[in-house]
Amino acid sequence: MGEDFETAVSTGSAGATEKIGEAIGSVLRPGDVAGLSGELGSGKTTLIKGIAAALGSAEEVSSPTFAIVHRYGGRTALIHVDLYRIRDRAELADLDYDLLFDAGAVSVVEWASRFADVLPRLAVDVNLRHSGPDTREIRIRARMDGIRTKSLAEKIRKIRGAPPHGAP
């Protein structure tokens, strides 16, 4: 049975945003889909760099805005989808659904909120926004089994510098 986890984290650098991505990527498994939403330049691709690193990819991660889909190798393959240029459901239907959501890979979808009603169930839903010139607020909602949810919560706490769950 799944367990929900919700939190918000502020980051002050691209490196810190990548660390949050690494924490998220460390709990994702083949077949999982993560959705990212946020304004242009809010750090979605930077977060995905961290996810890719956690999945064992050494490839350079870049936004697939024009290509729509990039696939990265690693211990677990990563499919990076950018729906920014997809205007409507008809265009989305023209994409190869099996290519986007391969059961043997983790799929991360930028601009997921635009097509939330037709995407598979999200294991992790992330919203990024500017909260200052160099800071981002990252809202994370995870819907996974209890072990992975608890692991993500612990990793986020460590990044924040908070005491581990149950510590005095």
VENDAJO-V767718 format. One record per helix or strand. SS is the DSSP state (a for helix, b for strand). FROM is the first residue (numbers start at 1). LEN is the number of residues. Records with the same first field share a line. If there is no record, write none. Layout:
SS=FROM-LEN, FROM-LEN
//
This chain:
b=2-10, 33-6, 69-4, 77-6, 105-6, 124-7, 136-10
a=14-12, 44-11, 89-6, 97-4, 112-4, 146-15
//
